[in-house]
């Protein structure tokens, strides 16, 4: 019977080690061919982003020996003084603002023998980040470890991996969510600031908007701003803008233990991007963004599509409290994203300062007149004919990666009707999604469904190495003489060596007479990878694609401003 109990203890460990070994084994390709550091290839080989050697039989044996000899840690739970709605034995909410309410998390456990207990505080995603590691010696009995996050700790959930003695440290526990059933339980701590988000991404002017708020501050002020016309730089994880309303005070003292929703009346504001800033008495603030729709659509002949589906996919807000953000960017076994979640940390759209602000500022400072349209609003157009009737040019400023069948048909049909398009990022029209209510579901890549995106873009996604290899655009012979590069300082262009991250390339499905204007050579192990900047004309349509992810962040530089001005002048007319 004793031997049987040992087997029961070791069986999950053996299974965990086997899975970890298989997950960490490098994929095998043709002899002499290096595997690309390619997100798509990673998904094909089992969704691993980090490659490590397989576990040897000696490592497995040693791990089993350590596990069988390790002190037993049990009764694991976490508290924060006063539960917030949704807290449970392994989930506690803290708000480290120094007010004495929920300022720290207390991890409770029991040891059956003296041991050194290690606690790792991690942000869980494909590439986990260790925030804090502690080691403390304890005797047998009941004990506690306190984690008091600093006041500037970014609001989100953190997973606390707690192990005793030389027990098996679940090193893969935050890199692959599929291992959860075989991992030891781990407390999760939700660091809460002023979490706020509108229940819709877009509203009409003068609409009554509903704003969900979760915070334990006793009061806050709320004020609306418009993003884009401001002159001050955007710093950190928040947004900047010009005020469009007076500040309004809210008493929250009776609602500090659960989320609640308030209704706010929007103003008669122009089409654009806005945000509500909620500021606590101690000065901490949170920005809840929203978009005011065009009124009417087609007021301007140029549309800028705001990639709201991509923003929410980038959003690592963890609604269920398991320590992972509720997005496929956190774990590839997640296929659904909830569009109604608020954004974590400062509240701005994810990667807002990095990829979106420079283009938005350029629009306002040059006086460009455009209609800002969200993904949701684009999907409401019934036909490509109406889209083509209203707009001569559609600009996709960053990363239109996730589109429904209807959206794909609209964009394709718009091109076929002679509509002009500018794609300033890469990896556009890659994934088919469906939407049901507030949920979008990632289905498959469009190219696997017989609709390669290069038929529309001229290029399509080829590789991603997360910025490990970057480079400047090098003009082709055609590009040197092209109207797109007229008055572009080619010497300055060669100095911009940080282009890349994700790379698009032409394919056999690219339209005939797709012209290669420039290339970024990232000098990746597979030298065939490039970032192709292209332009083509077909049936009256004119289509430009940048071919790398981060061109939009470079619009603050004169060399890219000139390129964009050239494109704007030529493509803004039918």
PLY file of the C-alpha trace (Angstrom):
ply
format ascii 1.0
element vertex 574
property float x
property float y
property float z
element edge 573
property int vertex1
property int vertex2
end_header
0.00 0.00 0.00
2.87 2.40 0.85
4.43 1.73 -2.57
1.09 2.42 -4.24
0.80 5.78 -2.44
4.31 6.73 -3.64
3.22 5.96 -7.20
0.17 8.17 -6.76
2.40 11.03 -5.59
4.95 10.59 -8.36
2.58 9.95 -11.28
1.60 13.62 -11.77
5.27 14.61 -11.50
6.30 12.07 -14.13
3.54 13.29 -16.42
4.56 16.91 -15.84
8.20 16.12 -16.59
7.24 14.23 -19.73
5.12 17.11 -20.99
7.79 19.66 -20.10
10.42 17.59 -21.90
8.28 17.26 -25.01
7.39 20.92 -24.90
11.01 21.98 -24.63
12.41 19.70 -27.31
13.49 21.58 -30.43
11.50 20.95 -33.56
13.29 18.99 -36.28
13.42 20.20 -39.84
15.34 19.23 -42.93
19.02 18.51 -42.38
21.14 21.65 -42.39
18.14 24.00 -42.23
17.82 26.29 -39.22
14.35 26.72 -37.79
13.10 30.27 -38.13
12.43 32.32 -34.99
8.95 32.55 -36.37
5.74 32.91 -34.34
3.83 30.96 -36.95
6.35 28.13 -36.95
6.24 28.17 -33.15
2.51 27.57 -33.23
2.97 24.69 -35.65
5.48 22.94 -33.40
3.37 23.17 -30.28
3.14 26.86 -29.39
6.53 27.13 -27.68
8.29 30.47 -27.79
11.41 29.39 -25.91
13.42 26.33 -26.90
15.36 24.35 -24.27
17.01 20.90 -24.38
14.85 17.86 -23.58
15.11 16.45 -20.07
17.50 13.54 -19.70
16.68 10.34 -17.79
19.21 11.44 -15.13
17.37 14.76 -14.67
14.05 12.95 -14.37
15.47 10.52 -11.80
17.01 13.34 -9.78
13.73 15.29 -9.84
11.82 12.23 -8.61
14.31 11.68 -5.80
14.05 15.31 -4.70
10.27 15.24 -4.90
9.97 12.13 -2.76
12.33 13.59 -0.12
10.94 17.13 -0.09
8.94 18.48 2.88
5.23 18.59 2.23
3.64 22.03 1.79
-0.15 22.08 2.13
-3.10 24.32 3.03
-2.08 26.98 0.54
-4.31 30.07 0.39
-3.99 33.84 0.03
-5.77 36.76 1.73
-5.60 40.55 1.64
-7.44 41.61 4.81
-10.87 42.32 3.30
-12.11 40.28 0.32
-13.00 42.06 -2.89
-15.85 40.61 -4.97
-14.64 37.44 -6.68
-11.81 36.72 -4.26
-11.43 33.09 -3.19
-8.94 30.78 -1.49
-6.30 31.16 -4.22
-7.21 34.67 -5.42
-6.83 37.88 -3.44
-7.14 41.52 -4.53
-4.71 44.15 -3.26
-4.52 47.91 -3.87
-1.09 49.04 -2.70
-1.83 52.74 -2.24
-0.87 53.01 1.41
-4.37 53.64 2.77
-4.37 50.56 5.02
-6.99 48.72 2.95
-5.77 45.72 0.93
-2.19 46.97 0.83
-0.59 43.52 0.97
-1.19 39.86 0.17
-0.64 37.18 2.82
0.17 33.65 1.63
-0.80 30.98 4.21
0.58 27.43 4.20
1.51 24.48 6.40
4.76 22.45 6.47
5.09 18.88 7.78
8.85 19.37 8.36
11.35 22.27 8.49
12.12 23.64 5.04
13.28 26.62 3.01
10.26 27.98 1.15
10.77 29.75 -2.15
8.16 32.11 -3.59
8.36 33.51 -7.10
6.01 36.31 -8.12
5.46 36.11 -11.86
3.58 37.72 -14.69
2.32 34.69 -16.59
2.35 34.64 -20.37
4.29 32.89 -23.13
7.43 34.66 -21.93
6.90 34.85 -18.14
8.50 37.65 -16.15
9.74 37.16 -12.59
8.85 40.20 -10.47
10.19 38.98 -7.11
11.85 35.92 -5.62
12.03 35.22 -1.85
13.56 32.37 0.15
12.69 31.92 3.83
13.45 29.10 6.30
10.55 27.80 8.41
9.97 25.06 10.94
7.12 22.59 10.79
3.64 24.03 11.27
1.49 26.98 10.04
3.26 29.93 8.39
2.77 33.06 6.29
4.70 34.93 3.60
3.72 38.53 2.93
3.97 40.20 -0.45
3.54 43.98 -0.18
3.70 45.26 -3.77
5.20 48.74 -4.20
2.70 51.50 -4.98
3.92 51.70 -8.59
3.24 47.99 -9.28
1.31 47.80 -12.60
-2.33 46.73 -12.03
-2.85 43.16 -13.30
-2.78 39.64 -11.88
0.37 37.96 -10.62
0.88 34.24 -10.01
2.78 33.24 -6.86
4.66 29.96 -7.27
5.46 28.56 -3.81
7.72 25.51 -3.32
9.35 23.91 -0.27
12.84 22.44 0.11
14.16 20.82 -3.04
10.72 20.06 -4.39
10.07 20.35 -8.13
9.93 24.03 -9.05
7.22 24.38 -11.72
9.54 26.22 -14.07
7.11 25.80 -16.96
4.17 26.89 -14.85
3.91 30.33 -16.42
5.05 29.46 -19.90
2.44 26.90 -20.88
-1.06 27.08 -19.41
-1.84 23.53 -20.55
0.28 22.23 -17.66
-2.07 23.68 -15.04
-3.83 20.38 -14.20
-0.48 18.83 -13.19
1.10 21.80 -11.44
0.88 22.46 -7.69
-1.75 25.06 -6.77
-0.53 28.64 -6.93
-2.11 31.72 -5.37
-2.99 34.60 -7.68
-2.87 38.22 -6.55
-4.82 40.85 -8.44
-3.20 44.26 -8.08
-6.04 46.74 -8.54
-5.73 50.44 -9.22
-8.73 52.24 -10.66
-9.84 49.67 -13.23
-12.36 51.23 -15.59
-13.71 50.47 -19.04
-16.66 51.46 -21.20
-19.08 48.70 -22.11
-18.78 49.65 -25.81
-15.76 50.65 -27.87
-17.62 53.32 -29.89
-20.48 55.73 -29.23
-22.42 58.36 -31.11
-22.15 61.99 -29.95
-24.37 62.87 -26.97
-24.85 59.18 -26.13
-25.38 57.84 -22.64
-22.30 55.69 -21.97
-21.87 53.06 -19.28
-18.54 52.85 -17.48
-17.58 49.81 -15.36
-15.33 50.64 -12.41
-13.47 48.44 -9.91
-11.52 50.27 -7.22
-11.38 50.69 -3.47
-10.44 54.38 -3.43
-13.04 56.38 -1.46
-13.55 58.96 -4.23
-12.28 60.07 -7.62
-12.72 62.81 -10.21
-13.75 62.00 -13.78
-12.89 64.18 -16.77
-13.01 63.58 -20.54
-10.18 64.33 -22.97
-9.68 64.07 -26.73
-6.49 62.32 -27.82
-4.56 63.69 -30.79
-4.69 67.50 -30.76
-2.51 67.76 -27.62
1.04 69.08 -27.87
2.54 67.41 -24.79
4.34 64.06 -25.23
2.71 60.82 -24.17
4.65 59.06 -21.42
4.13 55.77 -19.58
1.05 53.59 -19.97
-1.56 56.38 -20.01
-2.91 58.72 -22.65
-2.66 62.47 -23.20
-5.23 64.82 -24.67
-7.05 68.12 -24.49
-9.95 68.42 -22.00
-13.46 68.40 -23.46
-15.40 68.39 -20.18
-15.15 69.77 -16.67
-13.97 67.43 -13.89
-16.75 65.72 -11.97
-16.42 64.34 -8.44
-17.67 60.86 -7.47
-18.06 59.47 -3.95
-17.07 55.77 -4.07
-16.90 55.06 -0.35
-19.94 52.76 -0.39
-18.68 50.77 -3.41
-15.15 49.82 -2.38
-15.67 46.05 -2.20
-17.13 45.22 -5.62
-17.20 46.53 -9.20
-20.04 48.86 -10.16
-21.25 50.71 -13.25
-22.07 54.39 -13.71
-23.79 56.19 -16.58
-22.19 59.30 -18.06
-23.50 61.58 -20.79
-21.05 62.17 -23.63
-20.79 65.55 -25.31
-21.52 66.72 -28.83
-17.96 65.88 -29.73
-16.32 65.50 -33.13
-15.40 62.07 -34.47
-12.18 60.85 -32.85
-10.50 59.08 -29.94
-11.39 60.15 -26.40
-10.79 58.91 -22.89
-12.22 59.38 -19.43
-9.54 60.01 -16.82
-10.36 58.85 -13.29
-8.09 60.40 -10.65
-7.93 59.33 -7.00
-7.21 61.69 -4.08
-3.59 60.48 -3.94
-3.07 61.42 -7.61
-3.12 57.97 -9.20
-5.17 57.93 -12.37
-6.58 55.55 -14.94
-7.69 56.27 -18.51
-10.71 54.55 -20.06
-10.67 55.08 -23.87
-13.59 55.22 -26.28
-14.24 56.32 -29.86
-16.86 58.83 -31.04
-18.27 57.66 -34.37
-18.37 59.84 -37.49
-21.59 61.80 -37.77
-22.44 61.07 -40.46
-20.20 58.39 -41.97
-18.57 59.78 -45.07
-18.27 63.32 -43.71
-14.67 63.02 -44.96
-13.54 61.09 -48.00
-10.71 59.32 -46.15
-11.28 56.72 -43.43
-8.78 55.62 -40.79
-9.64 52.19 -39.37
-8.81 51.86 -35.67
-7.83 48.26 -34.91
-10.04 47.78 -31.85
-10.01 43.98 -32.18
-6.21 43.94 -32.12
-6.19 46.28 -29.12
-8.40 43.89 -27.17
-6.35 40.89 -28.28
-3.27 42.67 -26.90
-5.16 43.26 -23.64
-3.90 40.94 -20.86
-6.70 41.75 -18.44
-7.38 38.58 -16.43
-11.10 38.46 -15.67
-11.23 34.89 -14.33
-8.29 35.35 -11.96
-6.23 32.31 -13.01
-3.06 34.40 -13.41
-3.12 34.49 -17.22
-4.46 37.33 -19.32
-7.62 36.32 -21.17
-6.07 36.43 -24.63
-4.25 34.16 -27.03
-1.20 36.41 -26.58
-0.92 35.01 -23.04
-1.36 31.35 -23.98
-2.07 29.65 -27.28
-4.72 27.40 -25.74
-6.91 30.50 -25.35
-8.98 31.15 -28.46
-11.49 33.72 -27.20
-11.15 37.40 -26.29
-13.80 39.39 -24.41
-14.22 42.86 -25.93
-15.92 44.24 -22.82
-12.83 44.08 -20.55
-11.10 47.20 -19.33
-7.45 47.67 -20.24
-4.80 46.85 -17.65
-2.14 49.08 -16.15
-2.61 52.74 -17.16
-5.78 52.08 -19.13
-4.56 53.21 -22.55
-4.98 51.01 -25.60
-2.13 48.45 -25.53
1.04 49.69 -27.26
-0.66 53.07 -27.64
2.43 55.20 -27.06
4.64 52.87 -29.07
2.61 52.45 -32.26
-0.40 54.75 -32.41
0.46 58.20 -31.07
2.93 59.33 -33.75
0.46 58.76 -36.62
-2.40 60.37 -34.70
-0.31 63.47 -33.94
0.74 63.68 -37.60
-2.90 63.70 -38.70
-3.83 66.59 -36.43
-0.68 68.64 -36.96
-0.98 68.46 -40.73
-4.71 69.21 -40.69
-5.74 65.96 -42.37
-9.52 65.51 -42.43
-10.48 61.87 -41.86
-13.24 59.67 -40.46
-12.05 57.49 -37.59
-13.82 54.11 -37.80
-13.48 51.21 -35.36
-13.40 47.56 -36.39
-16.93 47.24 -35.01
-18.16 50.15 -37.14
-16.43 48.84 -40.24
-18.21 45.53 -39.73
-21.58 47.34 -39.70
-21.25 48.41 -43.35
-23.61 46.23 -45.33
-21.68 46.25 -48.58
-18.38 47.18 -50.19
-20.35 49.37 -52.59
-21.43 51.67 -49.78
-17.90 51.75 -48.42
-16.54 52.70 -51.86
-19.28 55.29 -52.32
-18.28 57.06 -49.09
-14.49 56.78 -49.11
-11.75 57.25 -51.70
-9.00 56.04 -49.37
-8.91 53.77 -46.34
-5.84 53.87 -44.09
-4.94 51.04 -41.72
-2.39 52.74 -39.49
-0.97 49.75 -37.66
-2.05 46.14 -37.33
-5.40 45.02 -38.77
-4.71 41.37 -37.97
-8.13 40.01 -36.92
-11.10 40.29 -39.27
-14.42 38.53 -39.66
-15.53 37.06 -42.99
-17.72 40.09 -43.57
-14.84 42.49 -42.87
-12.54 40.55 -45.21
-15.21 40.66 -47.92
-15.68 44.40 -47.42
-11.96 45.15 -47.73
-11.52 42.84 -50.71
-14.64 44.19 -52.40
-13.61 47.78 -51.73
-10.30 47.13 -53.51
-12.08 45.42 -56.40
-14.29 48.51 -56.81
-11.23 50.74 -57.18
-10.80 51.78 -53.55
-7.32 52.91 -52.46
-5.67 51.58 -49.30
-2.59 52.26 -47.18
-1.35 49.62 -44.73
1.26 51.19 -42.43
2.03 48.06 -40.42
2.47 44.37 -41.11
0.58 41.14 -40.38
-2.71 42.49 -41.69
-5.77 40.33 -42.49
-3.98 37.29 -41.06
-6.65 35.66 -38.88
-10.28 34.85 -39.44
-12.35 35.58 -36.36
-16.02 35.26 -35.52
-17.92 37.46 -33.12
-20.78 36.50 -30.81
-21.90 39.22 -28.46
-18.82 40.66 -26.78
-16.64 37.65 -27.63
-14.38 37.24 -30.63
-13.06 33.77 -31.47
-9.85 33.14 -33.41
-10.58 30.48 -36.04
-7.81 30.04 -38.65
-5.40 31.94 -40.85
-7.08 33.21 -43.97
-4.39 31.76 -46.23
-5.24 28.25 -44.98
-8.83 28.92 -46.06
-7.80 29.67 -49.63
-7.76 33.46 -49.24
-4.11 34.55 -48.92
-3.88 38.11 -47.69
-1.21 38.97 -50.28
-3.96 39.01 -52.93
-5.17 42.21 -51.30
-2.09 43.62 -49.58
0.57 42.65 -52.12
2.46 41.06 -49.18
1.66 38.81 -46.27
3.08 37.81 -42.90
6.24 35.71 -43.09
8.12 35.86 -39.78
8.36 37.38 -36.32
11.43 37.41 -34.11
10.09 39.96 -31.59
12.66 42.58 -32.52
15.82 40.50 -32.13
16.94 41.34 -35.67
16.19 44.79 -37.08
17.40 46.90 -39.96
16.77 49.94 -42.18
14.83 50.07 -45.41
17.07 49.77 -48.45
15.50 51.16 -51.60
15.34 48.97 -54.66
16.34 50.35 -58.02
12.66 50.83 -58.77
12.08 52.53 -55.43
14.89 55.02 -55.97
13.08 56.43 -58.99
9.51 56.07 -57.71
7.05 58.87 -56.92
6.56 57.32 -53.47
10.15 58.22 -52.58
10.16 61.70 -54.15
11.97 64.15 -51.81
12.60 61.35 -49.30
16.11 61.73 -47.87
17.57 58.36 -48.74
20.60 58.88 -46.51
18.32 59.47 -43.51
16.21 56.46 -44.46
19.28 54.23 -44.20
19.89 55.48 -40.65
16.54 54.16 -39.41
17.94 50.77 -38.42
15.17 49.68 -36.00
12.55 48.50 -38.53
11.18 44.99 -38.37
9.74 42.86 -35.53
7.22 41.25 -37.88
7.93 40.85 -41.56
5.68 40.69 -44.62
6.82 39.45 -48.01
5.42 39.14 -51.52
4.11 35.74 -52.62
2.97 34.07 -55.82
-0.53 35.33 -54.96
0.55 38.99 -55.01
-1.17 40.98 -57.79
0.71 41.34 -61.04
2.86 44.45 -61.25
3.33 44.60 -57.49
6.35 46.87 -57.22
8.99 46.32 -54.55
9.95 49.77 -53.28
12.27 48.88 -50.40
13.33 46.01 -48.18
14.41 45.58 -44.58
17.06 42.89 -44.26
17.04 41.78 -40.61
20.00 39.38 -41.10
18.08 36.54 -39.51
19.53 33.00 -39.57
17.41 32.29 -42.61
18.65 35.00 -44.95
15.53 34.65 -47.10
13.49 36.71 -44.62
12.86 40.33 -45.61
10.38 43.07 -44.91
8.93 44.07 -48.30
7.53 47.56 -48.85
5.27 47.37 -51.91
2.83 49.25 -54.09
0.52 48.09 -56.85
-2.39 49.29 -58.96
-5.21 47.04 -60.07
-8.56 47.91 -61.63
-8.17 51.53 -60.58
-7.24 50.64 -57.00
-3.94 51.77 -55.52
-2.55 49.77 -52.56
0.55 50.46 -50.45
1.92 48.08 -47.78
4.80 48.92 -45.46
5.90 45.33 -44.88
7.22 45.75 -41.31
5.39 46.16 -38.03
6.69 49.43 -36.62
6.61 51.94 -39.48
3.74 53.78 -37.80
5.96 54.52 -34.79
8.44 56.24 -37.14
5.98 58.82 -38.49
7.52 61.33 -36.07
10.61 61.40 -38.31
10.69 63.69 -41.40
11.79 60.92 -43.74
8.66 58.87 -43.07
6.45 61.95 -42.95
7.54 62.74 -46.51
6.80 59.19 -47.63
3.34 59.38 -46.07
2.66 62.79 -47.63
3.55 61.38 -51.06
1.18 58.46 -50.56
-1.57 60.69 -49.20
-1.49 63.05 -52.16
-1.61 60.26 -54.74
-4.06 57.87 -53.04
-6.49 60.42 -51.58
-8.00 60.90 -55.03
-9.96 58.20 -56.86
0 1
1 2
2 3
3 4
4 5
5 6
6 7
7 8
8 9
9 10
10 11
11 12
12 13
13 14
14 15
15 16
16 17
17 18
18 19
19 20
20 21
21 22
22 23
23 24
24 25
25 26
26 27
27 28
28 29
29 30
30 31
31 32
32 33
33 34
34 35
35 36
36 37
37 38
38 39
39 40
40 41
41 42
42 43
43 44
44 45
45 46
46 47
47 48
48 49
49 50
50 51
51 52
52 53
53 54
54 55
55 56
56 57
57 58
58 59
59 60
60 61
61 62
62 63
63 64
64 65
65 66
66 67
67 68
68 69
69 70
70 71
71 72
72 73
73 74
74 75
75 76
76 77
77 78
78 79
79 80
80 81
81 82
82 83
83 84
84 85
85 86
86 87
87 88
88 89
89 90
90 91
91 92
92 93
93 94
94 95
95 96
96 97
97 98
98 99
99 100
100 101
101 102
102 103
103 104
104 105
105 106
106 107
107 108
108 109
109 110
110 111
111 112
112 113
113 114
114 115
115 116
116 117
117 118
118 119
119 120
120 121
121 122
122 123
123 124
124 125
125 126
126 127
127 128
128 129
129 130
130 131
131 132
132 133
133 134
134 135
135 136
136 137
137 138
138 139
139 140
140 141
141 142
142 143
143 144
144 145
145 146
146 147
147 148
148 149
149 150
150 151
151 152
152 153
153 154
154 155
155 156
156 157
157 158
158 159
159 160
160 161
161 162
162 163
163 164
164 165
165 166
166 167
167 168
168 169
169 170
170 171
171 172
172 173
173 174
174 175
175 176
176 177
177 178
178 179
179 180
180 181
181 182
182 183
183 184
184 185
185 186
186 187
187 188
188 189
189 190
190 191
191 192
192 193
193 194
194 195
195 196
196 197
197 198
198 199
199 200
200 201
201 202
202 203
203 204
204 205
205 206
206 207
207 208
208 209
209 210
210 211
211 212
212 213
213 214
214 215
215 216
216 217
217 218
218 219
219 220
220 221
221 222
222 223
223 224
224 225
225 226
226 227
227 228
228 229
229 230
230 231
231 232
232 233
233 234
234 235
235 236
236 237
237 238
238 239
239 240
240 241
241 242
242 243
243 244
244 245
245 246
246 247
247 248
248 249
249 250
250 251
251 252
252 253
253 254
254 255
255 256
256 257
257 258
258 259
259 260
260 261
261 262
262 263
263 264
264 265
265 266
266 267
267 268
268 269
269 270
270 271
271 272
272 273
273 274
274 275
275 276
276 277
277 278
278 279
279 280
280 281
281 282
282 283
283 284
284 285
285 286
286 287
287 288
288 289
289 290
290 291
291 292
292 293
293 294
294 295
295 296
296 297
297 298
298 299
299 300
300 301
301 302
302 303
303 304
304 305
305 306
306 307
307 308
308 309
309 310
310 311
311 312
312 313
313 314
314 315
315 316
316 317
317 318
318 319
319 320
320 321
321 322
322 323
323 324
324 325
325 326
326 327
327 328
328 329
329 330
330 331
331 332
332 333
333 334
334 335
335 336
336 337
337 338
338 339
339 340
340 341
341 342
342 343
343 344
344 345
345 346
346 347
347 348
348 349
349 350
350 351
351 352
352 353
353 354
354 355
355 356
356 357
357 358
358 359
359 360
360 361
361 362
362 363
363 364
364 365
365 366
366 367
367 368
368 369
369 370
370 371
371 372
372 373
373 374
374 375
375 376
376 377
377 378
378 379
379 380
380 381
381 382
382 383
383 384
384 385
385 386
386 387
387 388
388 389
389 390
390 391
391 392
392 393
393 394
394 395
395 396
396 397
397 398
398 399
399 400
400 401
401 402
402 403
403 404
404 405
405 406
406 407
407 408
408 409
409 410
410 411
411 412
412 413
413 414
414 415
415 416
416 417
417 418
418 419
419 420
420 421
421 422
422 423
423 424
424 425
425 426
426 427
427 428
428 429
429 430
430 431
431 432
432 433
433 434
434 435
435 436
436 437
437 438
438 439
439 440
440 441
441 442
442 443
443 444
444 445
445 446
446 447
447 448
448 449
449 450
450 451
451 452
452 453
453 454
454 455
455 456
456 457
457 458
458 459
459 460
460 461
461 462
462 463
463 464
464 465
465 466
466 467
467 468
468 469
469 470
470 471
471 472
472 473
473 474
474 475
475 476
476 477
477 478
478 479
479 480
480 481
481 482
482 483
483 484
484 485
485 486
486 487
487 488
488 489
489 490
490 491
491 492
492 493
493 494
494 495
495 496
496 497
497 498
498 499
499 500
500 501
501 502
502 503
503 504
504 505
505 506
506 507
507 508
508 509
509 510
510 511
511 512
512 513
513 514
514 515
515 516
516 517
517 518
518 519
519 520
520 521
521 522
522 523
523 524
524 525
525 526
526 527
527 528
528 529
529 530
530 531
531 532
532 533
533 534
534 535
535 536
536 537
537 538
538 539
539 540
540 541
541 542
542 543
543 544
544 545
545 546
546 547
547 548
548 549
549 550
550 551
551 552
552 553
553 554
554 555
555 556
556 557
557 558
558 559
559 560
560 561
561 562
562 563
563 564
564 565
565 566
566 567
567 568
568 569
569 570
570 571
571 572
572 573
